[in-house]
Amino acid sequence: MAAFAAASTLAVLLPVGPLAAPAVADATKSPEWVPFAGTRSVTATWSAGGYHSYPALDFAMPVGTGIYASGSGTVGLAVVDNRTCNPAQHGGGTGETGAGVAWCKANGYADSGTRIRIDHPDGRHSIYLHLSGIKVSTGARVAAGQLIGYSGNTGISTGPHLHYQETDASGSAVDPGSLVACHGSATVRYDNPQGLDGAAVRNDGYGCHPRPSTVPIWSPGGGVPSLGTAVGMHKDGRLQAFAVGADRRVHTRYQRSPGGAWVNWFTWGSPGGLTVRNPVTVAQHKDGRLQVFAVAVDGQVRTRTQKRPNGGWGGWATWSGYAHFPALTPVTLAAHADGRLQLFGVGADGRVHTRVQRAPNGGWSRWSTWAGNRSFAPTTPLAVVRNKNGRLQVFGVGRDGRMHTRLQRRANGSWAAWAVLTGYRHFPATTPVSAALTKDGRVQVYAVGAGGRVHMKSQRRAGGSWGSWTAWAGYGNFPLRTQVSIGMHRDGRLQAMAVGGGGRVITKVQRAPNGGWGNWSAWGGYDGFAARTPIVVRMRPDGRLQAFVVGGGGRMYTRYQRAPNRSWVDWLAWGVYSDFPTGAGA
């Protein structure tokens, strides 16, 4: 149902200005993030159906849905007014002058209900009305994508929804320009607001909004399996780290709040059959629940799933039906375009064995074996990436030293035959591969070649053909089978990092989104990382990257950016538990 909010009442929210047609938006200045997660319907737009006499949009959503800042700025106003008046119950009528609205106003109800206004650096304001609760206070600084409140049905409203609008410094309404969903499935322009009525707007969740649309959900490095430590993100934005200690049990630690402090390490009861340096992988269901996977010594997968998003965990379960994964086999998880997860792993027979969800958040199919390629050595790590067009693609180094790949014919559909990325054939067997997307959606793959240098291959255009292999100059001392981890800055620049031969992390950053790369540099402050120790890179809800690595003393070390797209703080050693094995593999 549409909401009603008269311009006269909004005078308490923003400076009074002319209610003219929206100005043409400057997309480089407009707040640009969708202020909610999930798929929501547009139920009213300015001048649509006579409900609004000024430019604004209504999105239908249940009471209590998280609302996020559409851009950074300062909270100019945060008001709690939890009274509700439904005009349909008091005479109804069409538009803001209907009898029901008049009754509500005459009886002292405010149009806006609980509300927030954010003042953005370029002079614009974003306004969020009819909320059920707020998480910020007047004067607070907020980042783009920060949780600021919850949707509701307060004020003069005919149903639960979010009312969203933007104004300039004078209070005049402006076109919001482009609200960009974090997974690229709905880039919404408001140039034709009438045409948006009933449209579905999708955003797959804050915390992921700076990442390209096709990075698999919480596969480290943009699609590679965890070779040791795994870090996942809860639906509410809190990170949680997992690793197997020397006691062969999973140890875990999570943030108390998004971007906040961490609880101390605690130990999960053993699922049985884990080994030292056992790779642990974590994936996120479409509904936000995390699920952890590891291969045990009996060749079967052990798994544990959250009972509900952000909540407690169920017990360990054993996936039967295939029992021939060698010990220390890493498994990789990726999400189809429709949200179904799929697991991939190389068995003792050198083939890929896989299992896929029957429906998003649902049960899993039986194990199946991919035919057509038996060139992988057991325990080969596989990288999986989701292309810009939604198709998953698998990569792995074969015994022949070449990169093998398999691509879905269409999103959520069947798979084409195996192919080879030609041009370089000197990758040692079981070399880890990283796969990531540039900001413009081109897939890039990275792996350390026989000479200790990183080799990269990139699509010429999103979803298109591939260019030649490029060997990155400037550093050639990566131990064989070192994993190259890739993170994406909030501005879209990629950053590669790996543990070098001297025990320090060596890193390289794109000069500009989609562009060339700068020189290699070594991170100081700690040089005790063992050869081939994998790095996990995650983005925090505030847009800062954070890296996690096990150090030579068996403790977890972490480092994060001081601000999005900026420099990094020094290494921090996490205490309390200091018995994680170092390095990767047997």
C-alpha positions as CSV (number, residue, x, y, z in Angstrom):
1,M,0.0,0.0,0.0
2,A,1.1,3.6,-0.6
3,A,2.2,5.9,2.2
4,F,1.1,9.5,2.7
5,A,3.5,12.3,3.7
6,A,2.5,15.9,3.2
7,A,5.0,18.5,2.3
8,S,3.9,20.7,5.2
9,T,4.7,18.1,7.8
10,L,8.1,17.4,6.2
11,A,9.1,21.0,7.0
12,V,10.3,19.6,10.4
13,L,12.7,17.4,8.5
14,L,14.3,19.7,6.0
15,P,14.5,23.3,4.8
16,V,11.3,24.3,3.0
17,G,11.9,24.6,-0.8
18,P,9.8,24.6,-4.0
19,L,8.1,21.3,-4.8
20,A,9.3,21.3,-8.4
21,A,10.0,18.5,-10.7
22,P,13.2,16.7,-9.7
23,A,16.4,18.1,-11.0
24,V,18.6,16.0,-13.2
25,A,20.8,14.0,-10.9
26,D,24.6,14.1,-10.9
27,A,25.3,10.4,-10.4
28,T,28.8,11.2,-9.2
29,K,27.4,13.2,-6.3
30,S,24.1,11.4,-5.5
31,P,24.1,8.9,-2.6
32,E,24.3,5.7,-4.5
33,W,23.5,2.6,-2.4
34,V,20.1,0.9,-2.2
35,P,19.0,1.5,1.4
36,F,17.7,-2.0,2.1
37,A,18.7,-5.7,1.4
38,G,16.7,-8.3,-0.5
39,T,14.1,-7.8,-3.2
40,R,11.4,-5.2,-2.6
41,S,8.6,-3.8,-4.7
42,V,8.1,-0.2,-5.6
43,T,4.6,0.6,-4.4
44,A,4.5,4.4,-5.0
45,T,6.5,7.0,-6.9
46,W,6.1,10.7,-7.1
47,S,3.0,11.8,-8.9
48,A,2.0,8.1,-9.2
49,G,-1.6,7.4,-8.3
50,G,-2.0,10.9,-6.7
51,Y,-0.3,9.8,-3.5
52,H,2.8,12.1,-3.5
53,S,2.9,15.7,-4.4
54,Y,6.7,15.7,-4.3
55,P,9.4,13.3,-5.6
56,A,9.7,10.3,-3.3
57,L,9.6,6.5,-3.5
58,D,7.9,3.8,-1.4
59,F,9.3,0.3,-1.1
60,A,7.1,-2.4,0.4
61,M,8.8,-4.4,3.2
62,P,8.0,-6.1,6.5
63,V,8.3,-4.2,9.7
64,G,11.8,-4.6,11.2
65,T,13.7,-4.8,7.9
66,G,17.2,-3.3,8.2
67,I,17.6,0.2,6.6
68,Y,21.0,1.3,5.6
69,A,22.5,4.7,4.8
70,S,22.5,5.3,1.0
71,G,25.6,7.4,1.4
72,S,28.1,8.7,4.0
73,G,27.3,11.8,6.0
74,T,26.0,13.2,9.3
75,V,22.7,12.4,10.8
76,G,20.8,15.7,10.7
77,L,17.7,14.5,12.4
78,A,16.6,11.3,14.1
79,V,13.1,11.4,15.6
80,V,11.2,8.6,17.3
81,D,7.4,8.8,16.8
82,N,5.9,5.4,16.9
83,R,2.2,6.4,16.5
84,T,0.4,5.0,13.5
85,C,-2.8,6.1,11.7
86,N,-4.2,4.1,8.7
87,P,-6.3,6.5,6.6
88,A,-8.1,3.5,5.1
89,Q,-9.7,2.9,8.5
90,H,-11.0,6.5,8.8
91,G,-12.8,7.3,5.6
92,G,-10.2,6.3,3.1
93,G,-10.1,8.4,-0.1
94,T,-7.5,8.9,-2.8
95,G,-4.4,10.9,-2.3
96,E,-3.2,13.2,0.5
97,T,-6.4,15.1,0.6
98,G,-8.6,12.1,1.2
99,A,-11.0,11.9,4.1
100,G,-8.9,9.3,5.9
101,V,-5.7,11.4,5.7
102,A,-7.6,14.5,6.9
103,W,-8.9,12.6,9.9
104,C,-5.4,11.4,10.8
105,K,-4.1,14.9,10.6
106,A,-7.0,16.4,12.5
107,N,-6.3,14.0,15.3
108,G,-2.6,15.0,15.6
109,Y,-0.9,12.2,13.8
110,A,2.4,13.1,12.0
111,D,2.8,12.0,8.4
112,S,6.4,10.9,8.8
113,G,6.4,8.7,11.9
114,T,9.8,7.7,13.2
115,R,12.3,9.2,10.8
116,I,15.9,9.9,9.9
117,R,17.6,12.5,7.7
118,I,21.2,12.2,6.6
119,D,23.1,15.2,5.5
120,H,25.6,14.3,2.8
121,P,28.9,16.1,2.1
122,D,27.8,17.5,-1.3
123,G,24.8,19.3,0.3
124,R,22.2,16.7,-0.4
125,H,19.9,15.0,2.1
126,S,18.5,11.5,2.1
127,I,15.3,10.9,4.1
128,Y,13.9,7.7,5.6
129,L,10.3,7.7,6.9
130,H,7.8,5.5,8.7
131,L,10.5,3.5,10.6
132,S,9.9,1.2,13.5
133,G,13.3,2.0,15.2
134,I,16.5,3.9,14.8
135,K,20.1,2.9,15.5
136,V,21.7,6.4,15.1
137,S,21.4,9.7,16.9
138,T,21.4,13.3,15.6
139,G,24.9,14.5,14.9
140,A,26.4,11.0,14.4
141,R,28.7,10.3,11.5
142,V,27.6,7.4,9.3
143,A,29.2,5.4,6.5
144,A,27.5,4.3,3.3
145,G,25.8,1.0,3.9
146,Q,25.8,1.4,7.7
147,L,22.7,0.1,9.5
148,I,20.7,3.2,10.7
149,G,17.3,1.8,11.6
150,Y,14.5,-0.6,10.8
151,S,11.5,-0.2,8.5
152,G,8.0,0.2,10.0
153,N,4.5,1.4,9.6
154,T,4.5,4.5,11.7
155,G,3.0,7.9,10.9
156,I,0.2,8.2,8.4
157,S,0.6,4.9,6.5
158,T,-1.6,2.3,4.9
159,G,1.0,-0.5,5.2
160,P,4.6,-1.5,6.2
161,H,7.1,0.1,3.9
162,L,10.1,2.5,3.5
163,H,9.6,6.0,2.2
164,Y,12.8,7.2,0.6
165,Q,13.6,10.6,-1.0
166,E,16.5,13.0,-1.6
167,T,16.6,16.8,-1.5
168,D,19.2,19.4,-2.3
169,A,20.6,21.9,0.3
170,S,17.6,24.2,-0.1
171,G,15.1,21.4,0.4
172,S,14.2,21.1,-3.2
173,A,13.5,17.5,-4.3
174,V,16.1,16.0,-6.6
175,D,16.2,12.8,-8.7
176,P,18.1,10.2,-6.7
177,G,20.0,9.3,-9.8
178,S,21.3,5.7,-9.7
179,L,20.7,3.5,-6.7
180,V,23.0,0.6,-7.4
181,A,22.3,-2.8,-6.0
182,C,25.4,-4.5,-4.7
183,H,25.1,-7.5,-6.9
184,G,24.4,-5.6,-10.0
185,S,21.0,-7.2,-10.7
186,A,19.0,-4.0,-10.4
187,T,20.5,-0.7,-11.3
188,V,17.6,1.6,-10.8
189,R,17.3,5.1,-12.3
190,Y,14.3,7.3,-11.5
191,D,14.3,9.3,-14.7
192,N,10.9,7.7,-15.5
193,P,9.3,7.4,-12.1
194,Q,5.8,6.5,-13.4
195,G,7.3,3.4,-15.1
196,L,8.8,2.1,-11.8
197,D,5.4,1.4,-10.2
198,G,5.4,-2.3,-9.3
199,A,9.0,-2.8,-10.2
200,A,11.2,-5.1,-8.2
201,V,14.4,-3.7,-6.7
202,R,17.0,-6.1,-5.5
203,N,20.0,-5.6,-3.2
204,D,21.7,-8.8,-1.9
205,G,22.8,-7.2,1.3
206,Y,25.1,-4.6,2.9
207,G,28.6,-5.7,3.6
208,C,28.7,-7.0,0.0
209,H,27.8,-3.7,-1.7
210,P,31.4,-2.7,-2.7
211,R,32.1,-6.1,-4.2
212,P,31.3,-6.9,-7.9
213,S,28.1,-8.8,-8.6
214,T,29.6,-12.1,-9.4
215,V,32.0,-12.8,-6.6
216,P,30.8,-16.1,-4.9
217,I,29.5,-15.6,-1.4
218,W,32.3,-15.8,1.1
219,S,34.7,-17.9,-1.0
220,P,38.1,-16.5,0.1
221,G,39.9,-14.4,-2.5
222,G,36.9,-14.2,-4.9
223,G,36.4,-17.9,-5.5
224,V,39.2,-19.9,-4.1
225,P,38.8,-22.5,-1.3
226,S,40.2,-21.8,2.1
227,L,43.5,-23.7,2.5
228,G,43.4,-23.1,6.3
229,T,41.6,-20.3,7.9
230,A,38.1,-19.2,6.8
231,V,36.2,-16.0,7.6
232,G,32.5,-15.5,6.9
233,M,30.1,-12.7,7.4
234,H,26.9,-13.0,9.3
235,K,23.7,-11.4,7.9
236,D,24.1,-8.5,10.3
237,G,27.6,-7.8,9.1
238,R,29.6,-9.4,11.9
239,L,32.7,-11.3,10.8
240,Q,33.5,-14.8,12.2
241,A,36.8,-16.6,11.8
242,F,37.3,-20.4,11.8
243,A,40.5,-22.5,11.8
244,V,41.5,-26.0,12.9
245,G,44.1,-26.0,15.7
246,A,46.8,-28.5,16.6
247,D,44.1,-30.3,18.7
248,R,42.3,-31.1,15.5
249,R,39.2,-29.1,16.6
250,V,37.7,-26.0,15.1
251,H,38.4,-22.8,16.9
252,T,36.3,-19.7,16.2
253,R,36.0,-16.1,17.0
254,Y,33.4,-13.5,16.0
255,Q,32.8,-9.8,16.2
256,R,30.4,-8.5,18.9
257,S,29.0,-6.0,16.5
258,P,29.6,-5.1,12.8
259,G,33.0,-3.6,12.6
260,G,33.5,-3.9,16.4
261,A,35.5,-5.8,18.9
262,W,35.9,-9.6,18.8
263,V,35.1,-12.2,21.4
264,N,37.9,-14.5,22.6
265,W,38.6,-17.7,20.8
266,F,36.4,-20.6,21.8
267,T,36.4,-24.3,20.7
268,W,33.8,-26.3,18.9
269,G,33.3,-29.9,19.8
270,S,35.1,-32.1,17.5
271,P,33.2,-33.6,14.5
272,G,35.7,-36.4,14.4
273,G,38.4,-37.1,11.8
274,L,39.9,-33.6,11.3
275,T,43.6,-33.3,10.8
276,V,46.2,-30.7,11.4
277,R,46.1,-28.0,8.7
278,N,42.7,-29.2,7.8
279,P,41.1,-26.7,5.3
280,V,37.8,-25.2,6.6
281,T,35.5,-23.4,4.2
282,V,32.5,-21.2,5.1
283,A,29.6,-20.2,2.8
284,Q,26.5,-18.1,3.3
285,H,23.0,-19.2,2.4
286,K,20.7,-16.8,0.6
287,D,18.8,-16.2,3.9
288,G,22.1,-15.2,5.6
289,R,22.8,-18.4,7.6
290,L,26.5,-19.5,7.5
291,Q,27.5,-23.1,6.9
292,V,31.0,-24.6,7.6
293,F,32.6,-27.5,5.6
294,A,35.7,-29.7,6.1
295,V,36.9,-33.0,4.7
296,A,37.6,-35.7,7.4
297,V,40.1,-38.6,7.3
298,D,37.3,-41.0,6.2
299,G,37.0,-39.0,2.9
300,Q,33.6,-37.6,3.7
301,V,32.6,-34.0,4.2
302,R,31.7,-32.7,7.7
303,T,29.4,-29.7,7.9
304,R,27.7,-27.5,10.5
305,T,25.0,-24.9,9.8
306,Q,23.5,-21.9,11.7
307,K,20.0,-22.6,13.0
308,R,19.0,-19.1,12.0
309,P,20.7,-16.0,10.6
310,N,23.1,-14.4,13.1
311,G,22.1,-17.1,15.6
312,G,23.4,-20.3,17.1
313,W,24.7,-23.4,15.3
314,G,23.4,-26.9,14.9
315,G,25.5,-30.0,15.4
316,W,28.0,-31.5,13.1
317,A,26.7,-33.7,10.3
318,T,28.4,-36.1,7.9
319,W,27.7,-36.0,4.2
320,S,27.5,-39.6,3.0
321,G,27.4,-40.9,-0.6
322,Y,31.0,-40.1,-1.5
323,A,33.9,-41.1,0.7
324,H,37.0,-40.7,-1.4
325,F,38.3,-37.2,-0.8
326,P,41.9,-37.5,0.4
327,A,42.8,-35.9,3.7
328,L,43.4,-32.1,3.5
329,T,41.3,-31.8,0.4
330,P,39.9,-28.2,0.1
331,V,36.4,-27.8,-1.0
332,T,35.0,-24.7,-2.7
333,L,31.5,-23.2,-2.4
334,A,29.9,-20.7,-4.7
335,A,26.4,-19.3,-5.1
336,H,24.3,-19.6,-8.3
337,A,22.5,-16.5,-9.6
338,D,19.3,-17.8,-7.9
339,G,21.0,-18.2,-4.6
340,R,21.6,-22.0,-4.5
341,L,25.0,-23.0,-3.1
342,Q,27.1,-25.6,-4.9
343,L,30.2,-27.4,-3.4
344,F,33.1,-28.6,-5.6
345,G,36.1,-30.8,-4.6
346,V,38.6,-33.0,-6.4
347,G,38.4,-36.7,-5.3
348,A,41.0,-39.4,-5.2
349,D,40.1,-40.3,-8.8
350,G,41.3,-36.8,-10.1
351,R,37.7,-35.8,-11.0
352,V,35.5,-33.0,-9.7
353,H,32.8,-34.2,-7.3
354,T,30.0,-31.8,-6.6
355,R,26.8,-31.3,-4.7
356,V,24.2,-28.5,-5.2
357,Q,21.2,-27.2,-3.2
358,R,17.8,-28.2,-4.7
359,A,16.5,-24.7,-3.8
360,P,17.9,-21.6,-2.1
361,N,18.4,-22.3,1.7
362,G,17.1,-25.8,1.1
363,G,18.3,-29.4,1.0
364,W,21.2,-30.7,-1.1
365,S,21.2,-33.1,-4.1
366,R,23.2,-36.3,-4.1
367,W,26.9,-36.3,-5.0
368,S,27.6,-36.3,-8.8
369,T,30.9,-36.8,-10.6
370,W,31.9,-34.6,-13.5
371,A,33.1,-36.5,-16.6
372,G,35.5,-35.4,-19.3
373,N,38.5,-34.4,-17.2
374,R,40.6,-36.6,-15.0
375,S,43.8,-34.5,-15.1
376,F,43.6,-33.1,-11.6
377,A,45.8,-34.4,-8.9
378,P,44.0,-35.3,-5.7
379,T,43.6,-32.3,-3.3
380,T,43.8,-29.8,-6.1
381,P,42.2,-26.5,-5.0
382,L,39.5,-25.2,-7.3
383,A,38.5,-21.6,-7.9
384,V,34.9,-20.8,-8.8
385,V,33.6,-17.4,-9.9
386,R,30.3,-16.1,-11.0
387,N,30.5,-14.2,-14.3
388,K,28.7,-10.9,-14.8
389,N,26.0,-12.7,-16.7
390,G,25.4,-15.0,-13.7
391,R,27.1,-18.1,-15.0
392,L,29.5,-20.0,-12.7
393,Q,32.9,-20.9,-13.9
394,V,35.4,-23.4,-12.3
395,F,39.2,-23.2,-12.6
396,G,41.9,-25.6,-11.6
397,V,45.5,-26.5,-12.5
398,G,45.9,-30.0,-14.0
399,R,48.7,-32.4,-13.9
400,D,49.8,-31.1,-17.3
401,G,50.6,-27.7,-15.8
402,R,47.8,-25.9,-17.6
403,M,44.7,-24.1,-16.3
404,H,41.5,-26.1,-16.9
405,T,38.1,-24.5,-16.8
406,R,34.4,-25.3,-17.1
407,L,31.6,-22.8,-17.6
408,Q,27.8,-22.9,-17.2
409,R,25.9,-22.6,-20.5
410,R,23.5,-20.2,-18.8
411,A,22.9,-18.9,-15.3
412,N,21.6,-21.6,-13.0
413,G,21.8,-24.1,-15.8
414,S,23.9,-27.0,-17.2
415,W,27.6,-27.0,-17.8
416,A,29.6,-26.9,-21.0
417,A,32.6,-29.2,-21.6
418,W,36.0,-28.7,-20.0
419,A,38.4,-26.2,-21.8
420,V,42.0,-25.1,-21.4
421,L,43.2,-21.6,-20.9
422,T,46.2,-21.9,-23.3
423,G,49.4,-20.0,-23.4
424,Y,51.1,-21.1,-20.2
425,R,51.8,-24.7,-19.1
426,H,54.2,-24.5,-16.2
427,F,52.0,-24.4,-13.1
428,P,53.0,-27.1,-10.7
429,A,50.1,-29.6,-10.0
430,T,47.8,-28.6,-7.1
431,T,48.7,-24.9,-7.5
432,P,46.0,-22.8,-5.9
433,V,44.1,-20.5,-8.3
434,S,42.4,-17.2,-7.4
435,A,39.6,-15.9,-9.5
436,A,38.1,-12.4,-9.1
437,L,36.2,-9.8,-11.1
438,T,37.3,-6.4,-12.0
439,K,34.8,-3.5,-11.3
440,D,33.6,-3.7,-14.9
441,G,32.9,-7.4,-14.6
442,R,35.8,-9.1,-16.3
443,V,37.1,-12.3,-14.8
444,Q,40.7,-12.5,-13.9
445,V,42.6,-15.6,-12.7
446,Y,45.9,-15.6,-10.8
447,A,48.4,-18.3,-9.9
448,V,52.1,-18.7,-9.0
449,G,54.1,-20.2,-11.9
450,A,57.1,-22.4,-11.9
451,G,59.5,-19.4,-11.7
452,G,58.0,-18.0,-8.5
453,R,56.2,-15.2,-10.3
454,V,52.4,-14.5,-10.4
455,H,50.8,-15.2,-13.7
456,M,47.5,-13.5,-14.6
457,K,45.0,-13.9,-17.4
458,S,42.0,-11.6,-17.9
459,Q,38.9,-11.5,-20.0
460,R,39.0,-8.9,-22.7
461,R,35.5,-7.9,-21.9
462,A,32.9,-9.1,-19.3
463,G,31.7,-12.5,-20.4
464,G,34.0,-12.5,-23.4
465,S,37.2,-14.1,-24.7
466,W,40.5,-14.2,-22.9
467,G,43.7,-12.3,-23.4
468,S,47.2,-13.7,-23.1
469,W,48.9,-14.8,-19.8
470,T,50.9,-12.0,-18.2
471,A,53.8,-12.7,-15.8
472,W,54.0,-10.0,-13.2
473,A,57.5,-8.5,-13.0
474,G,59.2,-7.1,-10.0
475,Y,59.0,-10.1,-7.6
476,G,59.7,-13.7,-8.3
477,N,60.3,-15.3,-4.9
478,F,56.9,-16.8,-4.1
479,P,57.3,-20.4,-3.0
480,L,55.6,-22.9,-5.4
481,R,51.9,-23.5,-4.6
482,T,51.5,-20.2,-2.8
483,Q,47.9,-18.9,-2.8
484,V,47.5,-15.4,-4.2
485,S,44.6,-13.7,-2.4
486,I,42.6,-10.9,-4.0
487,G,40.5,-8.3,-2.3
488,M,38.5,-5.4,-3.8
489,H,38.6,-1.9,-2.3
490,R,35.4,0.0,-2.0
491,D,36.3,2.1,-5.0
492,G,36.7,-1.0,-7.1
493,R,40.5,-1.4,-7.2
494,L,41.8,-4.9,-6.7
495,Q,44.6,-5.8,-4.4
496,A,46.7,-9.0,-4.6
497,M,48.7,-10.3,-1.6
498,A,50.6,-13.5,-0.8
499,V,53.3,-14.6,1.7
500,G,56.7,-14.2,0.0
501,G,59.9,-16.1,0.4
502,G,61.1,-13.8,3.2
503,G,58.2,-14.5,5.5
504,R,56.5,-11.2,4.8
505,V,53.3,-10.4,2.9
506,I,54.0,-9.0,-0.6
507,T,51.2,-7.0,-2.1
508,K,50.2,-5.2,-5.3
509,V,47.3,-2.8,-6.0
510,Q,45.5,-1.6,-9.1
511,R,46.3,2.0,-9.9
512,A,42.6,2.6,-10.9
513,P,39.5,0.4,-11.1
514,N,39.7,-1.9,-14.1
515,G,43.2,-0.5,-14.9
516,G,46.9,-1.5,-14.6
517,W,48.7,-2.5,-11.5
518,G,51.3,-0.7,-9.4
519,N,54.6,-2.2,-8.2
520,W,55.0,-4.9,-5.6
521,S,55.6,-3.8,-2.0
522,A,56.4,-5.7,1.2
523,W,54.3,-5.1,4.3
524,G,56.5,-4.5,7.3
525,G,55.9,-5.1,11.0
526,Y,56.1,-8.9,10.9
527,D,58.2,-11.3,8.9
528,G,57.5,-14.6,10.6
529,F,54.9,-16.1,8.2
530,A,55.7,-19.6,7.0
531,A,56.0,-20.4,3.3
532,R,52.6,-20.9,1.6
533,T,50.6,-19.7,4.5
534,P,47.2,-18.6,3.0
535,I,45.8,-15.2,3.5
536,V,42.1,-14.5,3.9
537,V,40.8,-11.0,2.9
538,R,37.4,-9.7,3.8
539,M,35.5,-6.5,3.5
540,R,34.0,-5.1,6.7
541,P,30.5,-3.5,6.6
542,D,32.1,0.0,6.7
543,G,34.0,-0.7,3.4
544,R,37.5,-1.4,4.9
545,L,39.4,-4.5,4.0
546,Q,40.8,-6.8,6.6
547,A,43.4,-9.5,6.2
548,F,43.9,-12.6,8.4
549,V,47.0,-14.9,8.5
550,V,48.4,-17.4,10.9
551,G,51.9,-16.4,12.0
552,G,54.9,-18.5,12.8
553,G,54.1,-18.6,16.5
554,G,50.7,-20.3,15.8
555,R,48.7,-17.1,16.5
556,M,46.4,-15.4,14.1
557,Y,47.6,-12.0,12.8
558,T,45.3,-9.5,11.3
559,R,45.6,-6.1,9.6
560,Y,42.9,-3.8,8.3
561,Q,42.5,-0.5,6.4
562,R,42.4,2.7,8.4
563,A,39.6,3.9,6.1
564,P,38.0,2.6,2.9
565,N,40.5,2.7,0.0
566,R,43.3,3.9,2.3
567,S,46.4,2.7,4.1
568,W,46.5,-0.2,6.5
569,V,47.2,-0.3,10.3
570,D,50.1,-2.4,11.5
571,W,49.8,-6.2,12.2
572,L,47.9,-7.2,15.3
573,A,48.5,-10.6,17.0
574,W,45.3,-12.2,18.4
575,G,46.0,-13.7,21.8
576,V,44.5,-16.4,24.0
577,Y,45.0,-19.2,21.4
578,S,48.4,-19.7,19.8
579,D,48.4,-23.3,18.5
580,F,47.3,-23.0,14.9
581,P,49.6,-24.9,12.5
582,T,51.3,-22.7,9.9
583,G,51.6,-23.0,6.2
584,A,49.3,-24.9,3.9
585,G,49.1,-28.6,2.8
586,A,50.5,-31.7,4.4
